[in-house]
Amino acid sequence: MQRVRIVDIARELGVSTATVSNVIHGKTKKISDATVKRVQKLLEEKQYIPSMAGLLLAQNDSRIIGIVINNHGKYEGHVLEDPFVSASLNALSIEIEKSGYFMMVKTTTRLSDVVKFASMWNMEGMVIIGFCQEEYLELRQFMHIPFVVYDGFFENAADEINGTNAANEIDSINDSDNAAAARLCNLTIDNYDGGLQAGRHLKGLGHQLALCLSDNEICMDAQRIRGFLEGFGAENTDLLLIPMQKELRRTFYEQHFQFIRKHTAVFAVSDYYAIDFMQFLQEKGVAVPRDVSIIGFDDTPICQQLVPALTTVRQDAASRAASALLALRELKQGTPFQQPGMLPVQLVLRDSTAPCKISK
């Protein structure tokens, strides 16, 4: 069946295409009621389906919320398959739908793509996932719509803006930068406390030597590591910086296997790395948690389906998504907006941790 076009409707009724377009988009103040009814009647009879892009862009409020995800090299081209990313998108999709908005998703590594994406679709707000502080500071200079830093690092942004000290979030912005500040919400979780809870739990189980797995020592992973070192004890923790690529990481584990086996406890800065490491150990005949206890971070849905189920630090995806939409609405309305404090996290105990049975 051939798609009905605006020009077809206009030709059959003997009106201009602009008149038909205005009826479709609800701009009927200058059109007679009789003409409006004729156009609407024929649109219904012909089962005209408008272009969603044209419909949204023609409105003053597009009702589009853009989600931009950093397509970092560590995802090896599969960023949307990452458990944390997919869980976040699911939670955001639910909240955006409930709020009567549309969601558009883009993956990129370039900040210029973010600005272009926002302007092309006349977006009302954006949620940006996975970038770091310098990138957000640059981005906020070019963005003219509200946006939420959803999962990324923005620890000392107030230092950059004010020349004041800030520990974990944006607390204040000086008057000269109020306009930019009014467009930005830093929605961060308590990464440090998550690491702290994990460290204290493993220490409480009697483990004396722990391994911390991460592919970097910066941004939010650095906060998780620092928290773990505080909770377990820096003097009893070894940091193992692992390759991002899966094949290289597996070779790395093989090369460091004897060193790894000296540890009875492992904290990984993400569930992905925790699960990947647990699989490696099981293939090597190392039992979890009998020989090694493992804790991840994020509490993605797959954690409960593993054998053993993974002990991990939970961040509430639904609550975080709801907070993101609330922040965007308040920023758009221009109402007085208080930057939220860090969202809490919780250690969820499952079967991958147990009391230490080996004296090291």
Buried (B, 14 or more C-beta within 10 A) or exposed (E): EEEBBBEBBBEBBEBEBEBBBBBBBEBBEEBEEEBBEBBBEBBEEBEBEBEEEEBBBBBEEBBBBBBBBBBBEBBEEEBEEBBBBBBBBEBBBBBBEEBEBBBBBBBBBEBEBBBEBBEEBBBBBBBBBBBBBEBBBEBBEEBEBBBBBBBBBBBBBBEBBBEEEBEBBBBEBEEEBEEBBBBBBBBBBBBBBBBBBBBBBBBEBBBBBBBBBBBBEEBBBBBBBBBBBBBBBEEBBEBBEBBBBEEEBBEBBEEEEEEBBEBBBBBBBBBBBBBBBBEBBEEEEBEBBEBBBBBBBBBBEBBEEBEBBBBBBBBBBEBBBBBBBBBBBBBBEEEEBEBBEBBEBBBBEBBBBBEBEEEE
